[in-house]
Every structure is written in structure tokens, then in C-alpha cells.
Amino acid sequence: MASPNSTVDAVFDAVAATAPEIRAALPGRRVESGTENASGESVLAGDLYADELLGEAITAVDGVGSFVSEERETAVDAGGAVGSGHDDAYAVAIDPLDGSSNLRSNNAMGTVVGVYDAPLPASGRDLVAAGYVLYGPITTMVVADEAGVREEVVARDADGGVDRSVVEADLSLPGTPTVYGFGGRVPDWPADFRAYARSIEDELKLRYGGAMVGDVNQVLTYGGVFAYPALRSASAGKLRLQFEANPVAYIVERAGGASSDGTGSILDVEPEAVHQRTPLYVGNEALIERLEDALDDG
């Protein structure tokens, strides 16, 4: 099979190649598809289209052994055994269109990708790379791997191909935090998290757009904290460990920040199911330490 580095590069080549096509197709796919995903959530036509394109592109990569998506119940066998051996393949997990509910209101959304060196469900410690595409005013892609974190602009070139330009070769979380964004309804927040949020409000600016990718990108750009907490009605929160929490935690930690499920790094959460949910807290280390102290005291 291909070398580990070339496989990871090829996965993100495939993701970047689909990004302009996904973005161009979104205006005509803002309606409900009439189906539900594996988590019982209503799926938009844009979700299914992005999932189909990414599935075809990623399963065609030499060195990818399995592919699993938030929109699919089970993994797709792409050939090759997934594991940690030298000749084994990688498992790729994606959220094809994070924040797709923003389609109707024309707000930011994105694609989240995790490349694991183990069969799924897997620990975040089994990630060899992770990244996301952000469909904002411009299309950008952030990729984290053993070399660090980089940010690229992705666009169509004059010949209809894809042009990728690195705008930040060594992306790191700013040392002085500026913004915060917290998901879930405030009345559904547990009292200890609500108290933490109130303390943060006095220090940082609210930046919350309803798509994890966009909100995390704000934190990476300006420093701060993003959270989708455990809720009174859902103690495991909303976000999926394999598709969203692990990849985002990996990116933020590689950029010099920290992650938590409320007690420790997201990357140490024991994987139990492909569609497992978890609370997610990421950002500057001091803010995550304060969060864990607040939840421990609650």
C-alpha cells in the first residue's frame, strides 16, 4: 500500500477536490431529503450529496481500508485490513456537512475528517491526522497531522481543477483568548456549566453560529473556548466522538490548545460505538482547566 504520509495526503487531496463541488451544489440542496441518519436526525439533500461525493473520493484512495460517515449506519469496506501494522490500511470517519441546518439560513457549515490507524470505533489516540473544510465567505481547509497544523484556501482554478494555497503553515492557538461559543439551550445546561459560562461571559466575546466547524475555527483564529456541553436532557451531549469530537480535539491539541469531555482529554475517551456521543470542550488550556475545575466542583 502507499506510505502513511502519502495516504494521509491523498485523503486530504480527495477532500479538497470535492470541496468546490459540494459548495457549488448547496444552493439546490437546502431541502429535507425525507430520510433520517443513523442517529435518528432528519437529513437534508445537501448532507446526502456531500456524503456520496466524499465516500466515492475517499474509498478510492490507496491505503484507506474503511470509510464511515455520520450519515451511514455502518462502515464501508474499501479493501485492506485496518490496524497499526506496517502494511495495514487506515479508517476514515467524516461528518460530510457539519452544521447543515444552517443551509436554510445561509450560515457557515463544513466537513470534518478523521484518519484513524485502527478499526472504528477507535480512540482519539489512534488518529494520525484530522481536518475540516469550512464553507464560509471563502472555502478553507485546516489539516492537523504529525507535522503540525496548517490552513489552506481551496478554490477552483482557471482550468476547472482545484487550487490550494497555504495561508498559515504553522497554525497555533493565540495565547490570549478572545471568543467563546457554547451550544445547547441555556435552560438545559447543568448548573455547574451555567456558572462557568457566566464567568466566561464577563471576559470573552460571544461568537456562536450553530455549526461546530465555524465556531471552532473562530477559537483557532482568535483564541478562546468552544463547548457543546452535557445537557440535563442528554448527559452525553450532542456531538459524535468518531466524526466530530475526536478530530476537532486532535486539531486543537496539535495547535497548542486543550480538549475535554469534562474530566480529561477527549482523545482518551473510551470508544464504545461508531455513533457514540460525548460532551466536547476545546480551547485555550487555561480555560479548559477552569472548566474541569468548575464541573468537578459542581
N, C-alpha and C positions, 0 to 999 in steps of 0.2 A: 504494500500500500504506500501512499505518499507519506512523506515525513510529517511529524506532528505540526511543525511550523507551517508547512505548505498546506496541510489540511485546514488549519485554522484560517490561514489567509484566504484559501479558496471558499470557505464558508462565508466569510465577510465580503468577498468578491461577489458571491451569489446574492447576498442580502443587498449589497449596494446596487447590483444590476437590476433588481426588482423594484427598488425604491421609487424611481421616477414613474414606472408603470403603475404601481399601486397608487401613487399620488394622483396621477392623471385620471385614474378610473374612479376616484372617490366621488366626484360630483353626481354621477349617475347611480351611486350605490348607497344612498342615505336612508333607504327604506328598510323595514323589517324583512327578514328572509322567510319568516314563518316557521323557523326551527329554533331549537334550544341547543346550547353546547353541553359538554359533559358535566358542567356544574349547575345545570338547570336554568341558565340565563338566556334571555332572548338574544338572538344573533342577527346582526344587520347584514345586508348583502355585501357591504364592504369587508366585514370580518371574513366571510366565506371566500371572497375573491382573493384577499391578501393571503389567507391560509393556503389556497390552492396554488397560487404562484410561488410562494415561499417553499411549500412542500416539494413541488417539482424541481425547483432550483437546488435546494439543499440536499435532497436524496440523490441527486445526480453527481454530487461531489465525491471524488475518490477519497476514502478514509472515513466517510460517515457511515456508521453501521445501523443507526436507527434515528428516527425523527418522531417527535411527539409535539403536539400543539395543544394550546388551551381549548381549541375548538374540536378536538378529537378525543374519543374515549380511550383509545389505546394507541400504542406506538406503531409506526410504520417501519417494517424491516427493510433497510436499504442495502443489506448484504454485508457480511463481515461481523465477527463477534466483537461486542463492545466490552472493553475491560482495560486493565492497566498494563497488559503485556506489550512488548515492543511492536508486534505486528497486529495488535488489536485496533479496532475502529473506535470512533467517538460517537456519543449520543448527543443530538442537538434538540434542545427544547425551546419553543418560541411562544410568545404571545403575539399573534400576527398583527393585531391592531389594538394596542392598548389605548383605552380612552375612546373607543369607537362611539360611545354615547354622545361624544362631542361633535359627531358628524352633523347632527341636526342643527346645532348652534354655530357650526363652523369655528370651533376652537381646536387647540393643538391636540395631536394624538401621535402614536408612534408604534414601532415594532421593537420587541425585546427578544434577545437571543442569548442562550447559554450553551456552551460547548463543554460537555462532561466526559471525563475519562472513566466512566463507569455506567453500568446499566441503570436506567431510571426506574423507580425514584432513587435519586442519589443525593449525597451530602454536598453542600456548597464547597467543601474542601476538595471535591472531585472536579471542580471546574478548572479548565485550562485556559478559558477565555470567555468573555461576555461582552455584550454591547447592546446598543439601541440606536434606532433611527428615529429622529424627531421630525415630524411633518409640521413645521412651524412656518413663519414667513419665508424661511428658506429651509431646505432639507439638509440636515446634518446627521452624521453618524459618529457616535462615540464608541471606541473599542478599547477594552482592557485585556491585557494578556501578561505574560511573564516579563515583557519589556517595559510595561507601564500603561499609561492611559493616553490616548490621542483623540483628537476631534477633527473630523473632516467635513467639508461641504461636498454634497453629492448633487450633480446636475446632469442634464442631457448635454452632450456636446453637439457640435455642428453637423456631425455625421449620423446622429441618432444614437450614438453609443453613450456611455456613462463617463463623466469626468469627475475625478475625485481629487480634491486639493486639501492638504493638511493645513489646518489653521492653528492648531495647537499640538505640538509634537509630544509635549510632556505635561499633560493636564493634571493639575493638583488643586485640591480644595483650598480656597483662600483661608488664611489663618484667622481673619476677623469675620465672624458670621454676620449676615445682613438680613436674611429672609427666612420665613418658615411657611409651611403648608401642611395642614392636618386634614385628613379625610374622615368621613363618617359624620353623623348628625351629633351636634353637641349634647342634646339630651341623652344620647345613647353612649356617651363617653363615661367610663368609670370615674368615680370621684377623684382618685389619685392622678389619673391622666388629665382630668379637667384642671386640677390645681397646677400641674406642670404647665399646661397650655396657658393658663392665666399669667404665670410668671414670664413665659416667653413673649407674650403679647406686649409686655412693658419694655422689651429690649429690641425686638426684631420687627420687620415689616411683613405683613401678610402677603403671600404670593401663592394662591391656590387656584388651579384651573380645571380640576376634575379629571386630569389624565396623569397618572403616575410619572410617565416619561417626562412630560413637560415640567412637572413640579420638581422632580429630582434634578432635571437639567438646570433649573433655577438655583438649586442648592450648590451644584457643582460650579456654577458660574460665579455666584456671589458669596457662597458660604452660608451655613445655616442648618436647618433641620427639616426633614420631611417625615411624616408619620401617617400610617393608616393603622390606628391602634386596635387592640382588643376592644370589643364593644359589649355592652350589657346584653344585647340580643345575640351576639356572636363572639364568644370568647376567643375564637381562633382568627378573628378579623375577617378581612375580605380577600386579601391578595394571596396568590398561589405561590407556594415555595419554589417549585421547579421552574416555573415560567417567568416569574416576576421578582420575588423576593431574593432568591439566591443570586441571579445575575446582577441585580441592582446593588446588592450588598457587596458583591465581588468588585464591581466598578468603583464604588465609593471607598471601600477599604484600600484598593490599589491606588486611589487618588489621595490617600493620606487621611481619610476620614474613618468613621466607625459605623458599625451596624449593630442592631439588637432586635431580639424578639421580646424584650422586656427584662430578660435575665442574663443574656450573653449574646455573642455574635450570631447573626442569622446563619453564617456558614457552618456553625456547629449544631444546628437543629437536626434532630434525627429524622431521616426521611421514612415515611410510612406508606404513602400513596402518591401516585402521579399527580392527582388533583388536590393534594393536601393544601390547606390554607394556613396562614400564620400572620400574627401582627408583624408590622415592619416599621422600624425606626432607623433612619440613616442621617448622617450629617457630621458636623464637626465633633471631634472626640469628647470635648468637654460638655457639649450639650447632650450627647448620648449618655455620658456618665451621670449627669444630673437627672436624666430621665430614669435610668435604672435605680438611682437612689430614691427618686420620688415614688416609683412603683413599689420598691421594696418597703418603703415606709407606710404605704397605703393599706 
